[in-house]
Amino acid sequence: MSNPYLPFVYLTNFLSADTFQKILIQAKSSEGMSSEQTPHLVNLAHVNTLDVQSRIRDIYPLYRQNAGLKIKGGNVLVFSDNRGMDAHQDNVPNKDYPDDPNVGFKPNASAIYYLNDDYEGGEICFTTERPAEPQSSIDNPNLKNLFTLKPQPNSCVFFDASLWHWVRPVTNGKRFSSTFFLLVE
């Protein structure tokens, strides 16, 4: 039997206004310094997101009940030019870096921090079952527990890493967000 609910939390005003503005300005001014470009996104590794990681540690509820919390990721991702991200789960080791023990852990939760909303498209979609197609339509009546969200700036979405999710293509503007993978030990 599948879960009857979508296991995620959406928090607004995640960082102070000053810290948020600092990260946003750094991200928008770092676009030319991308460390990696894939068919679906540009990865800005030069943006300092340690304040986001620190805030995650402060508020992540399971961390208070357990001995440790590992956090990986934090690079700012830029989606534009009709690019999105295919349906996937985050609870698998990172196949892009199989030999790196610091990257290849299997997270049990994920967090996405959003820097802007001045773009069209780019919604994040969640479902509890694997979509039949990589980027299923948000109107697909066959998906169970489908939820679509376009987060506001300075917000963070925490979700179970086994939850299927994808990013709809950004049709106008640029979407800036930062993804973190969490492992509670």
Secondary structure, 3 states (H helix, E strand, C coil): CCCCCCCEEEECCCCCHHHHHHHHHHHHHCHHHCCEECCCCEEECCCCCHHHHHHHHHHCHHHHHCCCEEEEEEEEEEECCCCCEEEECCCCCCCCCCCCCCCCCCCCEEEEEECCCCCEECCEEEECCCCCCCCCCCCCCCCCCCEEECCCCCEEEEEECCCEEEECCEEECCEEEEEEEEEEC
